[in-house]
Amino acid sequence: MNCPPMSPTIPGVVRLRPHARVVSKQSILLHLAVGVLSIGFIPTLAARPSLGAERLTISYGLVARSIAINSLETYARTGKIDDDLAAYVQYAGKDQLNLLRQFLLTPIPLNAVAVSQFLYTPIGKRLLENLGEVVQQGSGINGFYAIRASLILAAADPQGLTLLNVLRKFPSRAISIDLARSLEIAGSFQRLVNQTQQAIALINKQSSLNAGTAVTLNNISVTDLPRSGNFSWQKRTIILNDSSRERIFPADIYLPNVSSSVRPLIVISHGLGSDRNSFAYLAEYLASYGFVVAVPEHPGSNAQQLQALLGGRAAEVTSPREFIDRPLDIKYLLDQLSSLSQSDPTYRGRLNLEQVGVVGQSFGGYTALALAGAAIDFKQLQKNCPPSPDVLNVSLLLQCLATDLPQSKYNLSDPRVKAVIAINPVDSSILGQASLSQIKIPVMMVAGSVDTVAPAFPEQIQPFTWLTTPNKYLVLINGGTHFSVIGASPNDAVPVPEQVIGPSPALAQRYIRALSLPYFQTYVANEQSYSRYLSADYINALSQEPLPLSLVQSLSLEGSASSATQQPTTISKLESLPSSKVFPLPYPKQFVNIKF
């Protein structure tokens, strides 16, 4: 398939205004770096034109300073700082300069078709609109078309897609960074960082205090929880055809080899851009403890869909309809397993389909919460969508796709589901407080403190406080990212760099195994002896560096806003907490990924 036609660009007129002292050299340096790097915040997804950028101009009202692109290129390739660049970097530390150089030269392994396809999707367009408010052509022209053109051209160039090449392909002689607008966005980011750090400090402190009062585990191994047997299992793949929705999808079924015994069922829902192999490690583990595990593949939001988009065979990251189809996939799966348990000797007498647990990650976390009883909140979506550039929450771009759905009361919950685990869920606007408060069954939310796709504070920590169910748990993986718990899959559409995955994914995945088992044993299998493992003591015993673990069952955020996207939110009682308990967010370079 050919790339979509590129929209015309409007070359800007550059005005270099006199320097002024109202903007400090430190601010100029900071926002030079922010401005240059902000072009790279577009998700990893762009013959040199005769008109290419020659200077990068930083403007603040009537004041402007500029630097030659050649100076940046010379520094990036040789490490030499010329006189033009020296005025900006004299206050910078060595680490900052190295980071700038790394960002300018790091290649992004995507071709022009992949970049073009993504940038023409609704999510891609919204990202460009937001970025274009800061990265502009001359005379304050929004940089939407110029940024898109430079990304596509850079990706098509033999030198490949690098930030430096994007600067070189910018179809205007100057790239203008709106310092005032970038200051506003930087302020919003700082507020989000402060909110998150304060909430994380509270969770860690509360978990630590609770660990001293919980039931002692008395020499019980946390590596291998007690079991009634070490079950072998067999894996079968079934193909489901829901003709009412014209939807065909596979599901892997993990069947423990247990004769004449009805076993409870756990369903695992993968995230956007993943597939049913992403949590095979969890399925195998739960099956070894006697659970039947079903792992469906959601065809409109899996790795194949993302591959089709990047290969030019699809026009969107995912359809708004996926917010409906994903829960319906699982309801249909349960219906078909019920039929098989009556007609197929392989399944007969082996499935307890009235005792079902669901675990989902990211988009799958939304899926689990929808099945638990949280309805799509169209009023909240209208309030929060489209997201402002000041709201640094990439997951809202996905959630806001649902505004294109017909507003109706969709029946997405399922009474057979008795408990859910939502890992890095996206839920603040698609569900919101009104819907999450309607869930009556047990819920465990798992957050990563450095998740920059579905940030912990607006998407997990604050939504946890909206839950009213008496059996609720918030697990925090300090240092965990959006990708920490996702297992390897041969079908990954875009390889995720190690620095984006974060440290020790094997440890994060071990946590998910060690938490899921006692949770589902307690609330799905009704084995109450496992409930003592749902405690801060057990979490403390599990916890290891570099991903310390915390658990709370209640949380009060004083002064928290009713909407996760409202800012600022104050948590006044946290000012006195020790700084050693605050886990800082990373530099927002991790916004370069598109899995949710």
C-alpha positions in Angstrom: 0.0 0.0 0.0 1.2 3.5 -0.8 1.7 6.1 1.9 -1.1 8.6 2.3 -0.5 11.8 0.4 1.3 14.4 2.5 -0.5 17.5 3.3 1.1 20.7 2.0 3.3 22.7 4.3 3.4 26.5 4.8 7.0 27.8 5.0 7.4 30.2 7.9 8.9 33.6 8.0 11.7 33.9 10.5 12.1 37.0 12.7 15.1 37.2 14.9 14.3 39.7 17.6 16.8 41.4 20.0 17.9 39.4 23.0 16.6 40.5 26.4 17.5 39.7 29.9 14.0 38.8 31.1 14.7 35.1 30.3 17.7 33.7 32.1 20.5 31.8 30.4 19.6 28.8 32.5 16.0 28.9 31.2 17.2 29.3 27.6 19.5 26.3 28.0 16.7 24.2 29.6 14.2 25.0 27.0 16.6 24.6 24.1 17.0 21.0 25.3 13.3 20.6 26.0 12.5 22.1 22.6 14.9 20.0 20.7 13.9 16.8 22.6 10.2 17.5 22.4 10.3 16.6 18.7 11.3 13.1 19.8 8.3 12.8 22.1 6.2 11.6 19.2 5.7 7.8 19.7 8.3 5.6 18.0 6.9 5.6 14.9 9.1 11.0 9.0 16.4 13.5 -0.6 16.8 16.4 1.7 14.4 19.2 0.7 15.8 22.3 -0.8 14.3 24.3 2.1 15.6 22.8 5.3 15.9 24.3 8.8 19.0 26.3 9.4 18.3 27.7 12.9 16.5 26.8 16.0 14.8 29.8 17.5 13.6 30.0 21.1 11.0 32.8 21.5 9.4 34.3 24.6 6.9 37.0 23.6 8.9 39.6 21.8 12.2 38.1 22.8 14.0 35.5 20.7 17.4 33.7 20.6 18.5 31.3 18.0 21.2 28.7 17.4 22.4 27.2 14.1 21.3 23.6 13.4 24.9 23.2 12.1 26.1 23.8 15.7 23.9 21.1 17.1 25.1 18.7 14.3 28.7 19.5 14.9 28.4 18.8 18.6 26.3 15.6 18.1 28.8 14.1 15.6 32.1 15.4 17.1 31.5 16.6 20.6 32.8 20.0 19.7 31.0 23.1 21.1 31.4 26.1 18.8 30.8 29.7 19.8 27.2 29.6 18.8 26.4 26.7 21.1 28.7 27.8 23.9 26.3 30.5 25.0 23.7 27.9 25.8 25.7 25.1 27.3 27.9 27.0 29.8 25.5 26.1 32.6 24.9 22.6 31.6 26.3 19.6 33.3 28.1 16.8 31.5 25.2 14.4 31.9 22.8 16.9 30.3 25.1 17.4 27.3 25.6 13.7 26.9 21.8 13.2 27.0 21.3 15.9 24.4 23.9 14.2 22.1 22.4 10.8 22.6 18.9 12.1 21.7 20.2 13.8 18.5 21.8 10.7 17.2 19.8 7.7 18.4 18.1 6.0 15.4 14.5 4.9 15.5 14.1 1.7 13.5 10.9 2.6 11.5 10.5 3.3 7.8 8.6 6.1 6.1 5.5 3.9 5.6 5.3 3.1 9.3 5.8 6.7 10.4 3.3 8.0 7.9 0.6 5.5 8.8 0.8 6.3 12.5 0.9 10.1 12.0 -2.3 10.0 9.9 -4.3 8.1 12.6 -6.4 10.2 15.1 -3.9 9.5 17.9 -1.0 10.6 15.7 -2.8 13.7 14.5 -3.6 14.7 18.1 0.0 14.3 19.2 1.1 16.5 16.3 -1.4 19.2 17.1 -0.3 19.3 20.7 3.4 19.3 19.7 2.8 21.9 17.0 1.8 24.4 19.7 5.4 24.4 21.0 7.4 23.4 17.9 6.4 26.0 15.3 7.4 27.3 12.0 8.3 31.0 11.7 5.9 33.7 12.8 4.2 31.4 15.3 2.6 29.0 12.7 1.6 25.7 14.3 4.2 23.1 13.4 1.6 20.3 12.7 2.3 19.9 9.0 6.0 20.7 9.2 6.7 18.2 12.0 4.8 15.5 10.1 6.6 16.2 6.9 10.1 16.2 8.6 9.4 12.9 10.3 8.3 11.2 7.2 11.2 12.6 5.1 13.7 11.6 7.8 12.4 8.1 7.9 12.7 7.8 4.1 16.3 9.2 4.1 19.2 6.6 3.9 20.6 8.1 7.2 17.4 7.0 8.9 15.1 8.5 11.5 17.1 10.4 14.1 16.2 13.6 15.8 19.0 15.4 14.1 17.8 14.3 10.7 14.3 15.4 11.6 15.7 18.9 12.3 17.4 18.9 9.0 14.2 17.9 7.1 12.0 20.6 8.8 10.5 22.4 5.8 11.1 25.9 7.1 14.4 27.8 7.4 13.8 28.2 11.2 12.2 26.0 13.8 10.6 28.1 16.5 10.2 26.9 20.1 7.5 28.8 22.0 9.2 29.2 25.4 6.1 30.5 27.2 4.0 27.5 26.0 6.8 25.0 26.8 7.0 26.6 30.3 3.3 25.9 30.8 3.7 22.3 29.7 6.8 21.9 31.9 4.9 23.2 34.8 2.1 20.7 34.2 4.7 17.9 34.0 6.3 19.1 37.3 2.9 19.1 39.0 2.3 15.5 37.8 5.7 14.5 39.0 5.0 16.1 42.4 1.6 14.5 42.8 3.0 11.1 41.9 6.0 11.3 44.1 3.9 12.4 47.1 1.3 9.7 46.6 4.1 7.1 46.1 5.7 8.2 49.4 2.4 7.8 51.2 1.8 4.3 49.7 5.3 3.1 50.6 5.1 4.5 54.1 1.6 3.1 54.8 2.7 -0.3 53.4 5.8 -0.3 55.6 3.7 0.5 58.7 1.1 -2.2 57.9 3.8 -4.8 57.5 4.5 -4.6 61.2 1.0 -5.3 62.2 0.0 -8.0 59.7 -0.1 -11.7 60.3 3.4 -13.3 60.4 4.0 -15.9 57.7 6.0 -18.3 59.8 8.6 -19.7 57.5 6.3 -20.1 54.5 8.3 -19.8 51.3 7.4 -16.8 49.1 9.1 -18.4 46.1 6.7 -21.2 45.8 3.3 -20.8 47.5 1.8 -24.0 49.1 -0.1 -26.2 46.7 -2.3 -29.2 46.9 -0.5 -30.7 44.0 2.0 -29.8 41.2 -0.3 -30.0 38.2 0.9 -30.8 34.7 -1.3 -29.1 32.0 -2.0 -29.2 28.4 -2.5 -26.3 26.1 -5.2 -26.2 23.4 -6.0 -23.4 20.9 -9.6 -22.9 19.9 -11.0 -20.6 17.2 -14.0 -18.6 18.2 -16.4 -17.1 15.6 -18.9 -14.6 17.0 -21.1 -14.1 13.9 -23.2 -11.4 15.5 -20.1 -9.2 15.5 -18.3 -10.7 12.5 -15.4 -11.4 14.8 -13.1 -14.4 14.6 -10.4 -14.8 17.2 -8.2 -17.5 18.8 -7.9 -18.4 22.4 -5.3 -20.5 24.2 -6.8 -22.8 26.9 -4.5 -24.2 29.6 -6.1 -27.3 31.1 -4.6 -28.8 34.3 -4.5 -32.6 34.2 -6.9 -33.2 37.0 -9.3 -36.1 36.7 -12.9 -35.7 37.9 -12.4 -32.3 39.3 -14.1 -29.0 38.3 -11.6 -26.2 38.3 -12.2 -22.4 38.4 -11.3 -20.3 35.4 -8.9 -17.4 35.0 -9.0 -15.2 31.8 -6.0 -13.1 30.8 -6.6 -10.0 28.5 -3.5 -8.5 26.8 -2.9 -4.9 26.1 -2.9 -2.8 22.9 -0.1 -4.0 20.5 0.4 -7.3 22.5 -1.0 -10.8 22.0 -1.9 -13.9 23.8 1.7 -14.9 24.2 2.6 -11.8 26.3 1.3 -13.5 29.5 2.0 -17.1 28.7 4.3 -17.1 31.8 1.3 -16.3 34.0 -1.0 -18.7 32.3 1.4 -21.6 32.7 2.0 -20.7 36.4 -1.7 -20.6 37.3 -2.4 -23.8 35.4 0.4 -25.5 37.4 -1.6 -24.7 40.5 -4.8 -26.2 39.1 -6.6 -23.2 37.5 -8.0 -23.5 34.0 -6.6 -20.5 32.1 -8.1 -19.0 29.0 -6.1 -16.3 27.0 -8.0 -14.8 24.1 -6.5 -12.7 21.4 -8.3 -9.4 20.7 -8.0 -9.0 16.9 -8.6 -5.3 16.6 -6.0 -4.3 19.2 -3.3 -6.9 19.1 0.2 -7.0 17.7 -1.1 -8.0 14.3 -3.2 -4.8 14.2 -0.2 -2.7 15.0 1.9 -4.6 12.4 -0.8 -3.9 9.8 -0.8 -0.2 10.7 3.0 0.1 10.5 3.0 -1.9 7.2 0.5 0.3 5.6 -2.3 -2.2 5.6 -4.5 -0.5 8.3 -5.5 3.1 8.9 -5.8 3.3 12.7 -4.0 2.1 15.8 -7.3 0.6 17.0 -11.0 1.2 16.4 -13.2 2.9 19.1 -15.3 -0.2 18.8 -12.5 -2.1 20.7 -13.8 -0.6 24.0 -16.9 -2.6 23.4 -15.5 -5.7 21.6 -12.8 -6.6 24.1 -15.2 -7.3 27.0 -17.6 -8.9 24.6 -14.8 -11.2 23.4 -14.4 -12.5 26.9 -18.2 -12.9 27.5 -18.4 -14.8 24.2 -15.4 -16.9 25.2 -17.1 -17.9 28.5 -20.3 -18.8 26.6 -18.4 -21.0 24.2 -16.5 -22.7 27.0 -19.8 -23.4 28.7 -21.0 -25.1 25.5 -17.8 -27.1 25.2 -18.0 -28.2 28.8 -21.4 -29.8 27.8 -20.4 -31.3 24.4 -16.7 -31.9 24.3 -15.1 -34.7 26.4 -11.9 -32.7 26.6 -13.7 -30.0 28.7 -16.6 -31.9 30.2 -16.6 -31.8 34.0 -13.5 -29.7 34.2 -14.6 -26.0 34.1 -16.4 -24.0 36.8 -17.7 -21.2 34.8 -19.5 -19.6 37.7 -16.2 -18.8 39.4 -14.2 -16.7 36.9 -11.3 -14.3 37.5 -9.9 -11.9 35.0 -6.5 -10.3 34.8 -5.7 -7.7 32.2 -2.8 -5.3 31.5 -3.2 -1.7 30.1 -6.1 -1.9 27.6 -6.7 -5.3 29.1 -6.9 -3.6 32.5 -9.7 -1.6 31.2 -11.3 -4.8 29.8 -11.1 -6.4 33.3 -12.7 -3.4 35.0 -15.5 -3.2 32.4 -16.3 -6.9 33.0 -16.3 -6.2 36.8 -19.1 -3.7 36.4 -17.7 -0.3 35.4 -19.6 1.2 32.5 -18.2 3.6 29.9 -18.7 7.1 31.3 -19.5 9.3 28.3 -20.0 12.4 30.5 -16.5 12.1 31.8 -15.1 11.5 28.3 -16.8 14.7 27.1 -15.3 16.6 30.0 -11.7 15.3 29.4 -11.5 14.9 25.6 -9.8 16.0 23.6 -6.9 16.1 26.1 -5.1 19.4 26.5 -1.4 19.5 25.6 -0.9 20.4 29.3 -2.2 17.0 30.4 0.8 14.7 30.0 -1.1 11.4 30.0 -0.6 9.5 26.7 -3.3 7.0 27.6 -5.9 9.7 27.3 -5.3 9.7 23.5 -6.5 6.1 23.5 -9.4 6.6 25.9 -10.7 9.6 24.0 -11.2 7.5 20.9 -14.3 6.2 22.7 -16.0 9.6 22.1 -16.7 8.4 18.6 -18.9 5.5 19.9 -22.6 5.8 19.8 -23.6 6.9 23.3 -25.5 3.9 24.7 -25.7 1.7 27.8 -23.5 -1.1 26.7 -23.9 -4.4 28.7 -20.2 -5.2 29.2 -20.2 -6.6 32.7 -20.5 -10.4 33.5 -21.9 -11.8 36.7 -19.7 -14.9 36.3 -16.6 -12.8 37.0 -15.9 -12.8 40.7 -12.6 -10.9 40.9 -10.3 -8.9 38.7 -6.7 -7.7 38.6 -6.0 -4.6 36.5 -2.3 -4.0 35.8 -1.4 -0.5 34.5 -5.0 0.0 33.5 -6.3 2.9 31.4 -9.5 4.0 33.2 -9.5 7.6 34.4 -11.7 9.0 31.7 -13.2 6.0 29.9 -14.6 4.8 33.2 -14.0 7.6 35.8 -15.1 7.8 39.4 -18.8 7.3 38.8 -18.3 4.0 37.1 -15.5 2.6 39.1 -17.4 3.2 42.3 -20.1 0.8 41.0 -17.8 -2.2 41.1 -18.9 -4.6 43.8 -16.4 -7.5 43.4 -12.8 -7.6 44.6 -10.3 -5.6 42.6 -6.5 -5.5 42.7 -4.8 -2.6 40.8 -1.1 -2.8 40.0 0.8 0.4 39.2 4.4 1.1 38.1 5.9 4.2 39.6 7.6 5.2 36.3 4.8 4.3 33.9 4.8 7.1 31.4 2.1 5.6 29.1 -0.6 5.2 31.8 0.9 7.3 34.6 0.4 5.8 38.0 -1.2 8.8 39.7 -4.1 9.6 37.3 -4.6 6.1 36.0 -4.2 3.8 39.0 -3.6 5.6 42.3 -6.4 8.1 42.1 -8.8 5.6 40.5 -8.1 3.2 43.4 -9.5 5.7 45.8 -12.7 5.8 43.8 -13.3 2.1 44.3 -16.0 1.4 47.0 -15.8 -2.4 47.0 -14.7 -3.6 50.4 -12.0 -6.0 49.0 -9.6 -3.8 47.1 -5.8 -3.7 46.9 -3.3 -1.3 45.3 0.1 -2.8 44.5 2.9 -0.4 43.6 6.0 -1.6 41.8 8.5 1.1 42.6 10.6 1.6 39.4 8.2 -0.4 37.3 7.3 0.8 33.8 4.4 0.1 31.5 6.3 -2.8 30.1 7.8 -4.4 33.1 5.3 -7.2 33.4 4.8 -8.0 29.7 6.5 -11.3 28.7 8.4 -11.8 25.5 6.4 -12.5 22.4 7.6 -13.6 18.9 4.9 -11.3 17.4 6.0 -8.0 18.9 5.3 -5.4 16.3 7.9 -2.9 17.5 10.8 -4.0 19.7 10.8 -2.1 23.0 14.3 -0.9 24.0 15.6 -2.3 27.3 15.8 1.2 28.8 12.1 1.7 28.2 11.2 -1.8 29.6 13.1 -0.8 32.7 15.2 -2.9 35.2 14.6 -6.5 36.0 11.4 -7.4 34.1 11.9 -11.0 35.3 11.4 -9.8 38.9 8.3 -7.8 37.9 6.8 -10.9 36.3 7.6 -12.9 39.4 5.6 -10.4 41.4 2.6 -10.8 39.1 2.8 -14.6 39.5 3.2 -14.4 43.3 0.3 -11.9 43.7 -2.2 -13.4 41.2 -2.1 -16.9 42.8 -3.2 -16.0 46.4 -5.6 -13.4 45.1 -7.5 -15.8 42.8 -7.2 -18.6 45.3 -8.9 -16.4 47.8 -11.6 -14.7 45.7 -12.2 -17.2 42.9 -11.4 -20.6 44.3 -12.7 -19.5 47.8 -9.6 -20.9 49.5 -9.6 -18.5 52.4 -6.3 -19.8 53.8 -4.5 -17.9 51.0 -6.0 -14.5 52.2 -3.1 -14.0 54.6 -0.8 -13.6 51.6 -2.7 -10.5 50.5 -0.9 -8.5 53.2 1.9 -6.0 53.5 3.9 -8.6 55.3 3.9 -10.9 52.3 4.6 -8.0 50.0 7.6 -7.0 52.2 8.9 -10.6 52.0 8.6 -10.6 48.2 10.1 -7.1 47.7 13.5 -6.9 46.2 15.7 -4.3 44.6 15.7 -2.8 42.0 11.9 -2.9 42.1 10.7 -2.5 45.8 7.1 -3.5 46.3 4.3 -2.0 48.3 0.7 -2.8 49.0 -2.2 -0.9 50.6 -5.9 -1.7 51.0 -7.1 1.9 51.5 -5.7 5.3 50.6 -6.7 8.8 51.4 -5.5 11.6 49.1 -6.5 14.8 50.9 -7.7 17.4 48.5 -7.6 15.2 45.4 -9.5 16.4 42.4 -12.6 14.6 41.2 -11.1 14.2 37.8 -7.7 12.6 37.2 -7.0 15.2 34.6 -7.7 18.2 36.8 -4.6 20.0 38.0 -3.1 20.8 40.4 -4.0 18.2 43.0 -2.7 18.8 46.5 -1.8 16.1 49.0 -1.0 18.4 51.9 -0.1 15.9 54.6 2.8 14.4 52.5 5.2 17.3 52.8 6.9 15.8 55.8 7.5 12.3 54.4 11.2 11.4 54.0 12.6 12.0 50.6 14.2 8.6 50.6 10.7 7.2 50.0 10.1 9.2 46.9 10.8 7.4 43.6 11.4 10.1 40.9 9.8 9.7 37.5 12.2 9.3 34.5 12.8 12.0 32.0 9.8 11.7 29.7 11.7 10.1 26.8 9.6 7.0 27.4 6.7 8.7 25.7 8.2 7.3 22.5 6.2 4.1 22.6 2.7 3.3 21.5 1.6 0.2 23.3 -1.1 0.8 25.9 
